[in-house]
């Protein structure tokens, strides 16, 4: 009998970002004359890299404030967070994320299952967008920092905007719906539907929660 181990999507994304920033930090710290990584960044962005160390200050205080404010949308008292899919607190939290996206100048849309998209249009809208993000729903009595994948992505775009950067490709922040299986017993629901899972789409037609409410 063979066993298949599947890592959660947000954990894989976290590993990816750690790996990416490790490589980038190693390249920046290297004394080698090889500048191929700089050329790669310039070709991707369409802009030359300015001389000297990068200066992209993050509004850490503002980001922490957003994390604290979002944690207040909870059905359990602090410091825990409980935010079950489509509960009143979850709906309020979704509205909060949309407002942040709009304040950042992103065009906001929401698909049929509740995935929320905030897009910064690039110079060439014909090119496929580059997207990042995560989720904000929370299992009972969880912590407040699990939302960083969404809030951090919005702040990353704010950092780029403050620097004067304008991307060739559109950049998009995605807030996936129902990453946690708290209400309908299905995890990574929004991201799996975006990936084209027909089996899941068909199963949702008959999926109900503990109160016999259909998805």
ROSE-4610 file (N, C-alpha, C; in Angstrom, 1 decimal, always signed):
// ROSE-4610
residu = [X/X/X/X/X/X/X/X/X/X/X/X/X/X/X/X/X/X/X/X/X/X/X/X/X/X/X/X/X/X/X/X/X/X/X/X/X/X/X/X/X/X/X/X/X/X/X/X/X/X/X/X/X/X/X/X/X/X/X/X/X/X/X/X/X/X/X/X/X/X/X/X/X/X/X/X/X/X/X/X/X/X/X/X/X/X/X/X/X/X/X/X/X/X/X/X/X/X/X/X/X/X/X/X/X/X/X/X/X/X/X/X/X/X/X/X/X/X/X/X/X/X/X/X/X/X/X/X/X/X/X/X/X/X/X/X/X/X/X/X/X/X/X/X/X/X/X/X/X/X/X/X/X/X/X/X/X/X/X/X/X/X/X/X/X/X/X/X/X/X/X/X/X/X/X/X/X/X/X/X/X/X/X/X/X/X/X/X/X/X/X/X/X/X/X/X/X/X/X/X/X/X/X/X/X/X/X/X/X/X/X/X/X/X/X/X/X/X/X/X/X/X/X/X/X/X/X/X/X/X/X/X/X/X/X/X/X/X/X/X/X/X/X/X/X/X/X/X/X/X/X/X/X/X/X/X/X/X/X/X/X/X/X/X/X/X/X/X/X/X/X/X/X/X/X/X/X/X/X/X/X/X/X/X/X/X/X/X/X/X/X/X/X/X/X/X/X/X/X/X/X/X/X/X/X/X/X/X/X/X/X/X/X/X/X/X/X/X/X/X/X/X/X/X/X/X/X/X/X/X/X/X/X/X/X/X/X/X/X/X/X/X/X/X/X/X/X/X/X/X/X/X/X/X/X/X/X/X/X/X/X/X/X/X/X/X/X/X/X/X/X/X/X/X/X/X/X/X/X/X/X/X/X/X/X/X/X/X/X/X/X/X/X/X/X/X/X/X/X/X/X/X/X/X/X/X/X/X/X/X/X/X/X/X/X/X/X/X/X/X/X/X/X/X/X/X/X/X/X/X/X/X/X/X/X/X/X/X/X/X/X/X/X/X/X/X/X/X/X/X/X/X/X/X/X/X/X/X/X/X/X/X/X/X/X/X/X/X/X/X/X/X/X/X/X/X/X/X/X/X/X/X/X/X/X/X/X/X/X/X/X/X/X/X/X/X/X/X/X/X/X/X/X/X/X/X/X/X/X/X/X/X/X/X/X/X/X/X/X/X/X/X/X/X/X/X/X/X/X/X/X/X/X/X/X/X/X/X/X/X/X/X/X/X/X/X/X/X/X/X/X/X/X/X/X/X/X/X/X/X/X/X/X/X/X/X/X/X/X/X/X/X/X/X/X/X/X/X/X/X/X/X/X/X/X/X/X/X/X/X/X/X/X/X/X/X/X/X/X/X/X/X/X/X/X/X/X/X/X/X/X/X/X/X/X/X/X/X/X/X/X/X/X/X/X/X/X/X/X/X/X/X/X/X/X/X/X/X/X/X/X/X/X/X/X]
num = [1/1/1/2/2/2/3/3/3/4/4/4/5/5/5/6/6/6/7/7/7/8/8/8/9/9/9/10/10/10/11/11/11/12/12/12/13/13/13/14/14/14/15/15/15/16/16/16/17/17/17/18/18/18/19/19/19/20/20/20/21/21/21/22/22/22/23/23/23/24/24/24/25/25/25/26/26/26/27/27/27/28/28/28/29/29/29/30/30/30/31/31/31/32/32/32/33/33/33/34/34/34/35/35/35/36/36/36/37/37/37/38/38/38/39/39/39/40/40/40/41/41/41/42/42/42/43/43/43/44/44/44/45/45/45/46/46/46/47/47/47/48/48/48/49/49/49/50/50/50/51/51/51/52/52/52/53/53/53/54/54/54/55/55/55/56/56/56/57/57/57/58/58/58/59/59/59/60/60/60/61/61/61/62/62/62/63/63/63/64/64/64/65/65/65/66/66/66/67/67/67/68/68/68/69/69/69/70/70/70/71/71/71/72/72/72/73/73/73/74/74/74/75/75/75/76/76/76/77/77/77/78/78/78/79/79/79/80/80/80/81/81/81/82/82/82/83/83/83/84/84/84/85/85/85/86/86/86/87/87/87/88/88/88/89/89/89/90/90/90/91/91/91/92/92/92/93/93/93/94/94/94/95/95/95/96/96/96/97/97/97/98/98/98/99/99/99/100/100/100/101/101/101/102/102/102/103/103/103/104/104/104/105/105/105/106/106/106/107/107/107/108/108/108/109/109/109/110/110/110/111/111/111/112/112/112/113/113/113/114/114/114/115/115/115/116/116/116/117/117/117/118/118/118/119/119/119/120/120/120/121/121/121/122/122/122/123/123/123/124/124/124/125/125/125/126/126/126/127/127/127/128/128/128/129/129/129/130/130/130/131/131/131/132/132/132/133/133/133/134/134/134/135/135/135/136/136/136/137/137/137/138/138/138/139/139/139/140/140/140/141/141/141/142/142/142/143/143/143/144/144/144/145/145/145/146/146/146/147/147/147/148/148/148/149/149/149/150/150/150/151/151/151/152/152/152/153/153/153/154/154/154/155/155/155/156/156/156/157/157/157/158/158/158/159/159/159/160/160/160/161/161/161/162/162/162/163/163/163/164/164/164/165/165/165/166/166/166/167/167/167/168/168/168/169/169/169/170/170/170/171/171/171/172/172/172/173/173/173/174/174/174/175/175/175/176/176/176/177/177/177/178/178/178/179/179/179/180/180/180/181/181/181/182/182/182/183/183/183/184/184/184/185/185/185/186/186/186/187/187/187/188/188/188/189/189/189/190/190/190/191/191/191/192/192/192/193/193/193/194/194/194/195/195/195/196/196/196/197/197/197/198/198/198/199/199/199/200/200/200/201/201/201/202/202/202/203/203/203/204/204/204/205/205/205/206/206/206/207/207/207/208/208/208/209/209/209/210/210/210/211/211/211/212/212/212/213/213/213/214/214/214/215/215/215]
x = [+0.9/+0.0/+0.9/+0.6/+1.4/+0.6/+1.3/+0.8/+1.2/+0.2/+0.5/+0.3/+1.4/+1.4/+1.2/+0.1/-0.2/-0.1/+0.7/+0.9/-0.2/-0.6/-1.6/-1.1/-2.0/-1.5/-0.8/-1.3/-0.6/+0.7/+1.0/+2.3/+3.3/+2.8/+3.6/+4.0/+3.0/+3.3/+4.4/+4.2/+5.2/+6.6/+6.7/+8.0/+8.6/+7.7/+8.2/+8.7/+8.0/+8.5/+9.8/+9.9/+11.2/+12.3/+12.1/+13.1/+13.5/+12.5/+12.7/+13.6/+13.2/+13.9/+15.3/+15.4/+16.8/+17.7/+17.2/+18.0/+18.3/+17.3/+17.5/+18.5/+18.4/+19.4/+20.8/+20.9/+22.2/+22.8/+22.0/+22.5/+22.9/+22.2/+22.5/+23.8/+24.0/+25.1/+26.4/+26.2/+27.4/+28.4/+29.6/+30.7/+31.0/+30.3/+30.6/+30.2/+30.9/+30.6/+29.5/+28.9/+27.8/+26.6/+26.1/+24.9/+23.7/+23.7/+22.6/+21.2/+21.2/+20.0/+19.4/+20.3/+19.8/+19.2/+19.8/+19.3/+18.0/+17.8/+16.5/+15.4/+15.7/+14.7/+14.4/+15.4/+15.1/+14.3/+14.6/+13.8/+12.4/+12.1/+10.8/+10.0/+10.6/+9.9/+9.8/+10.9/+10.9/+11.6/+12.2/+12.8/+14.3/+15.2/+16.6/+16.6/+17.5/+17.7/+18.6/+18.1/+18.9/+20.2/+21.2/+22.5/+22.3/+23.1/+23.1/+22.1/+22.1/+21.2/+19.7/+18.8/+17.4/+16.8/+15.9/+15.2/+13.7/+13.1/+11.7/+11.1/+10.9/+10.5/+9.0/+8.8/+7.5/+6.9/+5.6/+4.9/+4.6/+5.6/+5.4/+4.3/+4.3/+3.3/+1.9/+1.7/+0.4/+0.0/+0.9/+0.6/+0.2/+0.8/+0.5/-0.9/-1.2/-2.5/-3.6/-3.4/-4.4/-4.6/-3.5/-3.6/-4.4/-4.2/-4.9/-6.4/-6.7/-8.1/-8.8/-8.1/-8.8/-9.1/-8.2/-8.4/-9.6/-10.1/-11.3/-12.6/-12.5/-13.7/-13.6/-14.1/-13.9/-15.1/-15.5/-16.6/-16.1/-14.8/-14.2/-13.3/-13.2/-12.4/-10.9/-10.3/-8.8/-8.1/-7.0/-6.2/-6.5/-7.5/-7.9/-8.7/-8.8/-9.6/-10.4/-11.7/-12.6/-13.4/-13.2/-13.9/-14.3/-15.5/-16.0/-16.5/-16.4/-16.8/-18.2/-18.4/-19.7/-20.5/-19.8/-20.4/-20.5/-21.2/-21.3/-19.9/-19.1/-17.7/-16.9/-17.1/-16.3/-16.7/-18.0/-18.5/-18.0/-17.9/-17.3/-15.8/-15.1/-13.7/-13.5/-14.3/-14.2/-14.4/-15.4/-15.6/-14.4/-13.7/-12.5/-11.4/-11.2/-10.2/-10.5/-11.7/-12.1/-11.8/-12.1/-11.8/-10.3/-9.5/-8.0/-7.6/-8.1/-7.7/-8.1/-9.3/-9.7/-8.9/-8.5/-7.7/-6.3/-5.9/-4.6/-4.6/-5.8/-6.0/-6.2/-6.6/-6.7/-8.2/-8.4/-9.7/-10.1/-11.3/-11.7/-12.9/-12.8/-13.9/-14.0/-15.1/-15.4/-16.1/-15.6/-16.2/-17.4/-17.9/-19.2/-19.1/-17.8/-17.7/-17.1/-16.8/-16.3/-14.8/-14.1/-12.7/-12.7/-11.8/-11.7/-10.4/-10.5/-9.3/-9.1/-7.9/-7.5/-6.4/-6.7/-5.7/-5.2/-3.8/-3.1/-2.8/-3.4/-3.2/-1.8/-1.2/+0.2/+0.1/+1.3/+1.4/+0.8/+1.0/+0.5/-0.6/-1.8/-2.9/-3.2/-2.5/-2.6/-1.8/-0.8/+0.0/-0.8/-0.5/-1.1/-0.6/-1.5/-1.2/-0.3/+0.5/+1.2/+0.4/+0.1/-0.8/-0.2/-0.6/-0.2/-1.4/-1.3/-2.4/-2.5/-3.6/-3.9/-5.3/-5.6/-7.0/-7.1/-8.3/-8.6/-9.5/-10.2/-11.1/-10.2/-10.7/-9.9/-10.6/-9.9/-10.5/-10.7/-11.6/-11.8/-10.6/-10.5/-9.4/-8.0/-7.9/-6.6/-5.9/-4.8/-4.1/-4.4/-3.9/-4.3/-3.4/-2.2/-1.2/-1.4/-2.4/-2.6/-3.1/-3.4/-3.9/-2.8/-1.6/-0.5/-0.3/-0.7/-0.5/-1.4/-2.5/-3.3/-2.9/-2.8/-2.4/-1.0/-0.1/+1.3/+1.4/+0.5/+0.5/+0.0/-1.0/-1.5/-0.4/+0.3/+1.4/+2.5/+2.8/+3.9/+3.6/+2.3/+1.9/+2.0/+1.6/+1.7/+3.2/+4.1/+5.5/+6.0/+5.6/+6.0/+5.4/+4.2/+3.6/+4.3/+4.7/+5.4/+6.7/+7.3/+8.6/+8.6/+7.4/+7.3/+7.3/+7.3/+7.4/+6.0/+6.1/+4.9/+5.2/+4.4/+4.7/+4.2/+4.9/+4.5/+3.3/+3.4/+2.3/+1.4/+0.1/-0.7/-0.4/-0.5/-0.3/-1.6/-1.8/-3.1/-3.0/-3.7/-3.8/-5.1/-5.0/-6.2/-6.4/-7.7/-8.1/-9.0/-8.4/-9.1/-10.2/-11.4/-12.4/-12.3/-12.7/-12.8/-11.5/-10.4/-9.1/-9.3/-10.0/-10.1/-11.4/-11.5/-12.6/-13.7/-13.8/-14.5/-16.0/-16.6/-18.1/-18.6/-18.0/-18.5/-17.6/-16.5/-15.6/-14.7/-14.6/-13.8/-12.7/-11.4/-10.4/-9.9/-9.3/-8.7/-9.8/-11.0/-12.2/-12.0/-11.8/-11.7/-10.5/-9.4/-8.2/-8.4/-9.0/-9.2/-10.2/-11.2/-12.1/-11.5/-10.6/-9.9/-8.9/-8.5/-7.6/-8.4/-9.7/-10.5/-11.0/-11.2/-11.7/-13.2/-13.5/-14.9/-15.5/-14.8/-15.4/-15.9/-15.1/-15.5/-16.7/-16.6/-17.8/-19.1/-19.0/-20.2/-20.6/-19.6/-19.9/-20.6/-20.2/-20.8/-22.3/-22.8/-24.2/-25.1/-24.4/-25.1/-24.5/-23.6/-22.8/-23.6/-23.8/-24.5/-23.6/-23.9/-23.2/-23.9/-23.5/-24.1/-25.6/-26.0/-27.4/-28.2/-27.6/-28.3/-28.5/-27.6/-27.6/-26.7/-27.2/-26.4/-25.3/-24.2/-23.1/-23.6]
y = [-1.2/+0.0/+1.2/+2.2/+3.4/+4.5/+5.4/+6.6/+7.8/+8.7/+10.0/+11.1/+11.9/+13.0/+14.3/+15.1/+16.3/+17.5/+18.4/+19.6/+20.6/+21.4/+22.4/+23.5/+24.1/+25.1/+26.3/+26.8/+27.9/+27.6/+26.3/+25.9/+25.8/+25.3/+25.3/+26.7/+27.6/+29.0/+29.6/+29.3/+29.8/+29.3/+28.0/+27.4/+28.0/+28.3/+28.9/+30.3/+31.1/+32.5/+32.5/+31.5/+31.4/+31.1/+30.1/+29.7/+30.8/+31.6/+32.7/+33.8/+34.2/+35.2/+34.8/+33.5/+33.0/+33.1/+32.7/+32.8/+34.3/+35.2/+36.6/+37.2/+36.8/+37.4/+36.9/+35.6/+35.0/+35.8/+36.1/+36.7/+38.2/+38.8/+40.2/+40.2/+39.2/+39.2/+38.7/+38.1/+37.5/+38.6/+38.3/+39.2/+38.9/+37.9/+37.5/+38.6/+38.6/+39.6/+39.2/+38.0/+37.5/+38.3/+39.1/+39.9/+39.4/+38.1/+37.5/+37.7/+37.6/+37.7/+39.1/+40.1/+41.5/+41.6/+41.0/+41.0/+40.3/+39.2/+38.5/+39.4/+40.1/+41.0/+42.2/+42.7/+43.8/+43.3/+42.1/+41.6/+41.4/+40.9/+40.6/+41.9/+42.9/+44.1/+45.1/+45.0/+46.0/+47.3/+47.3/+48.5/+48.2/+49.2/+48.9/+49.0/+48.2/+48.2/+49.3/+50.2/+51.4/+50.9/+51.7/+51.3/+51.3/+50.6/+50.6/+49.6/+49.4/+48.5/+48.9/+47.9/+48.3/+49.0/+49.9/+50.7/+50.6/+49.6/+49.4/+49.3/+50.4/+50.3/+49.8/+48.9/+48.3/+49.1/+49.4/+50.0/+49.0/+48.6/+47.5/+47.9/+49.1/+49.6/+49.5/+50.0/+49.9/+48.5/+47.6/+46.2/+45.5/+45.8/+45.2/+45.7/+47.0/+47.5/+46.8/+46.5/+45.8/+44.4/+43.7/+42.4/+42.4/+43.4/+43.5/+43.8/+44.7/+45.1/+43.9/+43.1/+42.0/+40.9/+40.8/+39.7/+40.0/+41.3/+41.7/+41.1/+40.7/+40.0/+38.5/+38.2/+36.8/+36.5/+35.2/+34.8/+34.2/+34.3/+34.0/+35.2/+35.3/+36.5/+36.4/+37.6/+37.6/+37.0/+36.4/+36.5/+35.5/+34.6/+33.7/+34.3/+33.6/+34.1/+32.9/+33.1/+32.1/+32.8/+32.4/+33.1/+32.0/+31.4/+30.4/+30.9/+30.2/+30.6/+31.1/+32.3/+33.0/+33.3/+33.2/+33.7/+35.2/+35.8/+37.3/+37.9/+37.3/+37.9/+37.7/+36.6/+36.4/+37.3/+37.6/+38.6/+40.0/+40.3/+41.6/+41.7/+40.6/+40.5/+40.6/+40.0/+40.1/+41.6/+42.2/+43.6/+44.5/+44.2/+44.9/+44.7/+43.5/+43.2/+44.0/+44.0/+44.7/+46.2/+46.7/+48.2/+48.4/+47.6/+47.7/+47.7/+46.8/+46.7/+48.0/+48.5/+49.7/+50.9/+51.0/+52.0/+52.0/+50.8/+50.6/+50.9/+51.2/+51.5/+50.3/+49.2/+47.9/+47.8/+47.3/+47.0/+45.7/+45.7/+44.5/+43.8/+42.5/+41.7/+40.4/+39.8/+38.5/+37.5/+36.3/+35.3/+34.6/+33.6/+33.0/+32.2/+31.8/+31.1/+32.0/+33.2/+34.1/+34.4/+33.9/+34.3/+35.8/+36.5/+38.0/+38.3/+39.2/+39.5/+41.1/+41.5/+42.9/+43.1/+43.7/+43.8/+45.2/+45.2/+46.4/+46.2/+46.9/+46.8/+47.2/+46.3/+46.6/+47.4/+47.7/+48.4/+47.7/+46.3/+45.5/+44.6/+45.0/+44.2/+42.9/+42.7/+41.5/+40.4/+40.7/+39.7/+39.0/+37.8/+37.1/+37.8/+37.9/+38.6/+37.7/+38.3/+37.6/+37.7/+36.6/+36.6/+36.0/+36.5/+35.9/+36.1/+35.5/+35.7/+34.5/+34.4/+33.3/+33.4/+33.2/+33.2/+34.0/+34.2/+34.9/+34.2/+33.1/+32.3/+31.6/+31.3/+30.8/+29.7/+28.6/+27.6/+28.1/+27.4/+27.8/+28.0/+29.1/+29.4/+29.3/+29.9/+30.0/+31.3/+31.5/+32.8/+33.8/+35.0/+36.1/+36.4/+35.7/+36.0/+35.1/+34.3/+33.4/+34.2/+35.5/+36.3/+37.1/+36.8/+37.6/+37.4/+36.3/+36.0/+37.0/+37.5/+38.4/+39.9/+40.2/+41.5/+41.9/+40.9/+41.1/+41.3/+40.6/+40.8/+42.2/+42.7/+44.1/+45.1/+44.9/+45.8/+45.8/+44.6/+44.5/+45.3/+45.4/+46.2/+47.7/+48.0/+49.4/+49.8/+48.9/+49.2/+49.6/+48.7/+49.0/+50.3/+50.6/+51.8/+53.0/+53.0/+54.1/+54.3/+53.2/+53.3/+53.9/+54.1/+54.6/+53.5/+52.2/+51.1/+51.0/+50.6/+50.3/+49.0/+48.0/+46.7/+46.6/+45.8/+45.5/+44.5/+43.5/+42.6/+43.1/+42.8/+43.1/+42.3/+42.8/+42.1/+42.0/+40.8/+40.5/+39.9/+40.3/+39.7/+38.9/+37.7/+36.8/+36.4/+36.6/+36.1/+34.8/+33.6/+32.4/+32.2/+31.7/+31.4/+29.9/+29.7/+28.4/+27.6/+28.2/+27.5/+26.4/+26.8/+25.9/+25.1/+23.8/+23.0/+23.1/+24.2/+24.4/+24.2/+24.7/+24.7/+23.5/+23.3/+22.3/+21.1/+21.1/+19.9/+19.8/+20.9/+20.9/+21.9/+21.6/+22.5/+23.0/+24.1/+24.7/+24.8/+25.1/+25.0/+26.0/+27.3/+28.3/+28.1/+27.7/+27.5/+26.3/+25.2/+24.0/+24.3/+25.1/+25.4/+26.3/+27.2/+28.0/+27.1/+26.0/+25.1/+24.2/+24.3/+23.5/+22.2/+22.0/+20.7/+20.5/+19.8/+19.5/+18.6/+17.7/+16.8/+17.6/+18.6/+19.4/+20.3/+20.8/+21.7/+20.9/+19.7/+18.8/+18.5/+18.2/+17.8/+18.9/+20.1/+21.3/+21.4/+20.9/+21.0/+20.3/+19.3/+18.6/+18.7/+19.6/+19.8/+20.7/+20.2/+21.0/+21.1/+22.1/+22.2/+21.5/+21.7/+21.0/+21.4/+22.5/+23.0/+22.7/+21.8/+21.4/+22.5/+23.5/+24.6/+24.3/+24.5/+24.2/+25.3/+24.8/+25.8/+26.8]
z = [+0.0/+0.0/+0.0/-0.9/-0.9/-0.3/+0.3/+1.0/+0.2/+0.1/-0.6/+0.4/+0.5/+1.5/+0.7/+1.1/+0.4/+1.3/+1.0/+1.8/+1.5/+2.5/+2.3/+1.4/+0.6/-0.4/+0.3/+1.4/+2.0/+2.5/+2.9/+3.4/+2.2/+1.1/-0.1/-0.5/-0.5/-0.9/+0.1/+1.4/+2.3/+2.1/+1.8/+1.4/+0.2/-0.8/-2.0/-1.7/-0.9/-0.7/+0.1/+1.1/+1.8/+0.9/+0.0/-0.9/-1.9/-2.4/-3.3/-2.6/-1.4/-0.7/-0.3/+0.0/+0.3/-0.9/-2.1/-3.3/-3.6/-3.4/-3.7/-2.7/-1.5/-0.5/-0.7/-1.1/-1.4/-2.6/-3.6/-4.8/-4.5/-3.6/-3.2/-2.4/-1.6/-0.7/-1.4/-2.5/-3.2/-3.7/-3.6/-4.1/-5.6/-6.2/-7.5/-8.5/-9.6/-10.7/-11.6/-11.3/-12.1/-11.8/-12.8/-12.6/-13.4/-13.6/-14.4/-13.7/-12.4/-11.7/-11.9/-12.0/-12.2/-13.6/-14.6/-15.9/-16.0/-15.3/-15.3/-14.7/-13.6/-13.0/-14.0/-14.7/-15.6/-16.8/-17.3/-18.4/-18.0/-16.8/-16.3/-16.1/-15.5/-15.1/-16.3/-17.2/-18.2/-17.8/-16.6/-16.1/-15.7/-15.9/-15.4/-13.9/-13.3/-11.8/-11.4/-10.5/-10.1/-9.3/-9.4/-8.7/-7.2/-6.5/-5.0/-4.5/-3.1/-2.5/-2.7/-2.8/-2.9/-1.7/-2.0/-0.9/-1.1/-0.5/-0.6/+0.8/+1.5/+2.9/+3.0/+3.9/+4.2/+5.4/+5.3/+6.4/+7.5/+8.3/+9.2/+10.3/+10.7/+11.7/+11.1/+9.9/+9.3/+9.0/+8.7/+8.4/+9.7/+10.8/+12.1/+12.5/+12.2/+12.6/+11.8/+10.5/+9.7/+10.3/+10.7/+11.2/+12.5/+13.3/+14.6/+14.3/+13.3/+13.0/+12.4/+11.6/+11.0/+12.0/+13.0/+14.0/+14.9/+14.9/+15.6/+15.1/+13.8/+13.2/+13.6/+14.7/+15.3/+16.2/+16.2/+17.0/+18.4/+18.6/+19.9/+20.4/+21.7/+22.2/+21.9/+21.9/+21.7/+22.8/+22.6/+21.4/+20.3/+20.5/+19.5/+18.4/+17.2/+16.1/+15.6/+15.5/+14.9/+13.8/+12.5/+11.4/+10.4/+10.6/+9.8/+8.5/+7.4/+6.1/+6.1/+5.5/+5.3/+6.6/+7.7/+9.0/+8.9/+9.8/+9.8/+9.9/+10.8/+11.0/+9.7/+9.0/+7.8/+6.7/+6.6/+5.7/+6.0/+7.2/+7.6/+7.3/+7.5/+7.2/+5.7/+4.9/+3.4/+3.0/+3.6/+3.3/+3.6/+4.7/+5.1/+4.1/+3.6/+2.6/+1.3/+0.9/-0.3/-0.2/+1.0/+1.2/+1.2/+1.7/+1.6/+0.2/-0.6/-2.0/-2.7/-2.5/-3.2/-2.8/-1.5/-1.0/-1.6/-2.0/-2.7/-4.2/-4.6/-6.1/-6.9/-6.3/-7.1/-7.6/-8.8/-9.2/-8.6/-8.0/-7.1/-7.8/-7.8/-8.3/-7.4/-7.5/-6.7/-7.6/-7.6/-8.5/-7.7/-8.4/-7.9/-6.6/-6.2/-4.9/-3.9/-4.2/-3.2/-3.2/-4.2/-4.3/-4.7/-4.0/-4.2/-4.8/-5.9/-6.6/-6.6/-6.3/-6.4/-7.4/-8.6/-9.7/-9.9/-10.0/-10.4/-11.9/-12.8/-14.2/-14.6/-15.4/-15.9/-17.2/-17.7/-19.0/-20.2/-20.1/-21.2/-20.7/-20.8/-20.2/-21.0/-22.1/-22.9/-22.3/-21.4/-20.8/-19.6/-19.4/-18.2/-16.9/-15.9/-14.7/-13.8/-12.9/-11.9/-10.6/-9.9/-8.8/-7.6/-6.4/-5.1/-4.1/-3.0/-2.0/-1.1/-0.4/+0.5/+1.0/+2.2/+2.7/+4.0/+4.5/+5.8/+6.6/+6.1/+7.0/+8.0/+9.2/+10.3/+11.1/+11.3/+12.1/+13.6/+14.3/+15.7/+16.6/+17.2/+18.2/+17.5/+16.4/+15.7/+16.0/+15.4/+15.7/+14.6/+14.8/+14.0/+12.8/+12.7/+11.7/+10.5/+10.4/+9.2/+8.0/+8.3/+7.2/+6.5/+6.9/+6.3/+4.8/+4.3/+2.9/+2.0/+2.6/+1.9/+2.2/+3.5/+3.9/+3.4/+3.5/+3.1/+1.6/+0.8/-0.7/-1.0/-0.3/-0.6/-0.2/+0.9/+1.3/+0.3/-0.3/-1.3/-2.5/-2.9/-4.0/-3.6/-2.4/-1.9/-1.9/-1.5/-1.5/-3.0/-3.9/-5.3/-5.8/-5.4/-5.9/-5.3/-4.0/-3.4/-4.0/-4.6/-5.2/-6.6/-7.1/-8.5/-9.5/-9.1/-10.1/-10.8/-12.1/-12.9/-13.6/-13.3/-13.9/-15.4/-16.2/-17.5/-17.4/-16.6/-16.4/-15.2/-15.3/-14.2/-13.0/-11.8/-10.5/-9.8/-9.3/-8.7/-7.3/-6.3/-5.0/-5.0/-4.6/-4.5/-3.0/-2.6/-1.3/-1.6/-1.4/-1.7/-0.7/-1.1/-0.3/+0.3/+1.5/+2.2/+2.0/+2.5/+2.5/+3.7/+4.7/+5.8/+5.7/+6.1/+6.0/+7.1/+7.7/+8.9/+8.8/+7.6/+7.5/+6.7/+5.5/+4.6/+4.5/+5.3/+5.3/+4.1/+3.4/+2.1/+2.3/+2.2/+2.3/+0.9/+0.8/-0.4/-1.5/-1.1/-2.0/-3.2/-2.8/-3.9/-4.8/-4.3/-5.2/-6.0/-5.5/-6.3/-7.4/-7.2/-8.3/-9.3/-8.9/-9.9/-10.7/-10.1/-10.9/-11.8/-11.8/-12.7/-12.2/-10.9/-10.4/-10.7/-11.7/-12.1/-11.1/-10.5/-9.5/-8.3/-7.8/-6.7/-7.1/-8.3/-8.7/-8.7/-9.1/-9.1/-7.7/-6.8/-5.5/-4.7/-5.0/-4.3/-4.5/-5.6/-5.8/-4.8/-4.1/-3.1/-1.7/-1.5/-0.3/+0.7/+1.9/+3.0/+4.2/+5.1/+6.3/+7.4/+8.7/+9.8/+10.0/+9.5/+9.6/+8.4/+7.5/+6.3/+5.3/+5.3/+4.4/+3.2/+2.0/+0.9/+0.6/+0.0/-0.3/-1.3]
